[in-house]
Amino acid sequence: AFLGACFCFTLGAAFREVPFDPHCKGVFWGEELSLAVRLWTHGWDLYTPTDMLLYHKWDREYRPTFDELFDGEGSDARAQARERGYARLRTLLQLGSGNGHDLTGYALGPVRSLAQYQTFAIRHCN
């Protein structure tokens, strides 16, 4: 069970307790995993429908991506911010090269562990 930001319905209390991490600017691949893991470990349950209820058009042919809109304009600063964000995600997910980031306010929760999330997510992928 993963979380799709475009298909996330919950109480406002969930995002007051587990807000998006503003220090992950420029992170596109991973912000939903960060949110899912943090919600889960804070005790929020995740549910995934077994039938397709809706979809969103992923084709990028008809519109530019965010980075393409600003191509060349501050790209070094955006790349550095993005890398800092991915380093924070590696710290959050306890992956080798991301240790040392202060995740105060955006850390894993005290209710369930990262290992429990991994077991839950794998079980619901089969």
N, C-alpha and C positions, 0 to 999 in steps of 0.2 A: 504494500500500500504506500503509494507515493502521493505527493501533493502537487496539484497543478494550480498555480496562482490564478489562472483564468477560469478555474472551476473549483473555487473554494468557498464554501458556504458555512458560516459558523456564527457564533455569538461575538459581539464586539469585545467581550471580556477576554477572548482568546488572544486578540492582538494587543490588548492593554497589558496582558500578562507576558506575552511572547511577541514583542514587536519585531518588525523587519530590522535587520542590522544596518544602520546607516553608514557603518564603516566598510561596507562591502560595495562601494560605488564601482560601477562598471562591470560587476559580476553578473553574467547572464546565465551561464551553465553552472548551477549550484545553489542559487539563492533559494529555490524551492526545496531542495534537499535540506538545506540549513533550517528552513522554517519547519519542515516536516519532523526532523529529528528533534528540534527544540520543543515543538508542540508535544510530541510523543513523550519525551522525557519529563515534561512538566505535567503529564497526566491527561492530556487531551487525547481522545481517541480519533483515529482516522478511519474513514469508511470510503471504499471505492465501489462504485456501482459495477455489477457484473454485465450489464448491457450498456451499449453506447447511448447516452442520453443527449449529448450534444458534442460538437467538435468545433475547433477553430481552424481557420484556414492558415496553414503554415507556409504556404508558398510565398517566397519573397520576391518573385518576379514583378509583382505589381506595386511594390513599395520598398523604399530603402530601409535598411536596418538603422538603429540609432547611431552606431559608429559611422555608417556611410553618410549620414546627414552632416557630420562634423569632420569628415575626412581631411586630415592635415591640420585642422584647427585645434591646437592644444593636444595633439595625439600623443606626445610623449608623456604629458601629465596624466592623461586618461589611462595610458598603458601602465604607468606606475601605480595609479590608484587601483586599477583592476588587479594587478599583481599583489598589492597589499591585501585586497579583499580575498583573493584566492588563498593567500597565506593564512588569513584568519580562518577560512573554511577548513584548511588542513589542520589547524590547531583544534578547532571545534570537533572535527571528525577523528582526531587523534591519529592523523597520518604523519609519517616520519618527518617531513621537512617543514612543518608549519608551527613548531613549538615556540612558545614564548610570548604569544599575543595575549593581552589583557582582554578577556571576554566579559568583563563585568557588565551585567545587564543583558547580555546576549549569549550566555553560556547554556550548557545542557541543564536540564532541570533535575530536581532531587527525587522525583517519583519513580521513574524507570531509567534504566541504563542504556547506553549506546548499544551494548551487546543485545539487550532485549529488543531494541528497535531493529537491529540487523536481522535477528531471528524472525520477528514479525514481518518485516518487509520481504524477506526471502520466501517465507511461507505463503504470502499472498501474491507472489509473482508466478507461482506454479499453477 
